[in-house]
Amino acid sequence: MKKLTPKTHMTIANVVMGAGVVYNLIDMVVYGMELRWVPTIVSVVLVAAGAVWRYTMVKCPHCGDKFKGIHSKLPDRCPNCNGRLDKMPEQ
């Protein structure tokens, strides 16, 4: 199986977190502002899953650095080892 790049992992995390927010917004538009527990719990679980994915899977493929403090756009090179993040190391 092909290993995913940090950018792909970041995209997956952002899509999952965004899906949780959009799901909750759609529920609020359709059913009004009344509190409904199941959609709220599903939204919280999706956002939490995206955050956990982001903080566990987005790391340098060369040295394994977790990119602490980078919350928006990933750099082109790892701040720890200066390895390119778009290239996976040769096996």
N, C-alpha and C positions, 0 to 999 in steps of 0.2 A: 504494500500500500504506500502511495506517495505521501510524504510528510508535507504538511501545510506550512506556508510561510507565516511569519508573525502578522503580516498585513491581512491575510485571509482569516486568521484567528480573530483579529480585531474586528473585521467585518462581520463575522458570525456573531460575536458578542454584541455588537451594536444593533444588528438586526433583531436578535432575541430581545434585547432591552426595549428597542423601539416597538416591537410587536406587543409587548406588555403594556406600554403606554397607549398605543393606538387601540388596543382591545378595551382598555378602561374608558377611553374617550368615546368610542363608539357605543359602549354600554350606557354611558352618561347621556349621550344624545338621544338614544332610543328610549330609555326608561326614565329619563329625568335625573334629578339630583338625589333621589332617594338612595339610601345605602343598601346595596345588595351584596351579600357576603361572598358568594361563589365567584362572581367576576372580579371582585376586589382581591380575593385570595389568588386567583389565577394570574392576575396582573402582577401582584407582588412576587409570586413565584417566578414568573418570566423575567422580571427585572433582576431579581436576585440570581437567577441562573446565568443571565448574561454577565452580571458583575463577577460571579465566581469564575466563569469561563475566561473572562478578560484577565483576571488577576492570577489565574493558574496556567493558562495556555499561551499567553502572549509573552514570549521570551526569545532571547537571541538563540538562533540555531547553532551557533558556534561555541559560545561560552555558557549559555544557560541563564544569563542575567535577566531578571524579571522586569526591567524598565520601570522602576519605582519613580513616581513623580511625573510620568508622562501620561496625560489623560486625554489628549485629543489626537494629534497627528504623530505617527511614529517617525522617528528620524530615518535617514537613508542608511546610516551606519550605527552600529552598536556603540554607545558611549563608553562601554567597559573594554571591549577588545578591538574596536574599530572594524569589525567584520561587516560585510554587506548583508543587509537584512532580506534583500530580494533573492539572494542566492543561497541555496541549501548546500551545506558542506558535502563533499564527496564521501561516499561510504567506503 
